[in-house]
Amino acid sequence: MEYLAIVAIVERGKADTIVTQAKKAGARGATILYGRGTGEHESRKFLNIQIESSKEVIIIITERDRYSPIYNVIARVGGIEQPGVGIMFTVPVSNLIGVEHHQDLAEKKRKM
């Protein structure tokens, strides 16, 4: 089976809402990391002090044939289609360990 990683970088505080909606669209889980932006739009000055904006990075691993609804809901809920709000991209995943095990457990529970 082929997998993709959906990576979305959004404004801090939005990731939980986005992930909740992504799960409704078919995502089985997500990882949220915290970071800071260093682009020209992320860095601002207040009272001559440099302030860098905080970001949340969402990573969702999903099957290639199931990614589209998840990707679309992240774009819509996160407002990523608007300039300067965030970015999102997919990356092919290889050498994946752990997902198959979780799928096997879920299938066993359904059969019980």
C-alpha positions in Angstrom: 0.0 0.0 0.0 1.2 3.5 -0.8 1.2 6.2 1.8 1.5 10.0 1.8 2.4 12.4 4.6 0.2 15.5 4.6 2.2 18.4 6.2 0.4 21.6 7.1 2.0 24.6 8.8 -0.7 26.8 10.4 -1.0 29.6 12.9 -0.6 28.5 16.5 -3.9 27.6 18.1 -5.6 26.2 15.0 -4.2 22.7 14.9 -6.6 21.0 17.3 -9.6 22.2 15.3 -8.0 21.3 12.0 -7.1 17.8 13.2 -10.6 17.2 14.6 -12.1 18.0 11.2 -9.4 15.9 9.4 -10.4 12.9 11.5 -14.0 13.4 10.5 -12.7 13.4 6.8 -10.9 10.0 7.4 -7.6 10.7 9.1 -6.8 8.1 11.7 -4.5 10.4 13.7 -2.1 13.2 13.5 1.1 14.6 15.1 1.3 18.3 16.0 4.7 19.9 16.4 5.4 23.5 17.5 7.7 25.9 15.7 8.3 29.5 14.7 8.1 31.1 11.4 11.2 32.9 10.0 9.7 34.3 6.7 9.2 38.0 6.1 5.5 37.8 7.0 6.2 35.9 10.3 8.6 38.3 11.8 7.1 41.6 13.2 8.4 44.3 15.5 6.6 45.7 18.5 8.3 48.6 20.5 11.4 47.9 18.4 11.5 44.3 19.7 11.6 41.5 17.1 8.6 39.2 17.6 8.4 35.9 15.6 5.1 34.2 15.2 4.5 30.7 16.6 3.4 28.0 14.3 1.9 24.5 14.5 3.0 21.8 12.2 0.4 19.0 11.5 1.6 15.7 10.1 -0.9 13.1 8.9 0.1 9.8 7.3 -2.7 8.3 5.1 -3.1 6.0 2.2 -2.6 7.7 -1.1 -6.1 6.8 -2.3 -7.7 8.4 0.9 -5.7 11.6 1.2 -7.9 14.0 -1.0 -10.8 14.6 1.4 -8.4 15.0 4.3 -6.2 17.5 2.3 -9.3 19.4 1.2 -10.7 19.8 4.7 -7.4 21.0 6.1 -7.2 23.6 3.4 -10.7 24.8 4.1 -10.7 24.7 7.9 -7.2 26.1 8.2 -7.9 28.8 5.6 -4.6 27.8 3.9 -5.9 28.8 0.5 -5.6 32.4 1.6 -2.2 34.0 1.1 0.0 34.3 4.2 -2.1 32.0 6.4 -0.1 28.8 6.1 1.3 26.2 3.8 0.5 22.6 3.1 2.1 19.9 0.9 2.3 16.1 0.6 5.4 13.9 0.6 5.5 10.2 -0.4 6.3 7.9 2.5 8.5 4.9 2.3 9.9 2.5 4.9 6.8 3.0 7.1 6.7 1.1 10.4 3.8 1.0 12.8 0.8 1.8 10.7 0.1 -1.8 9.6 0.2 -3.0 13.1 -2.5 -0.5 14.1 -4.6 -1.4 11.1 -4.4 -5.1 12.1 -5.5 -4.3 15.6 -8.5 -2.3 14.3 -9.5 -5.2 12.0 -9.4 -7.7 14.9 -11.6 -5.5 17.1 -14.1 -5.2 14.2 -14.3 -8.9 13.9 -15.0 -9.5 17.6 
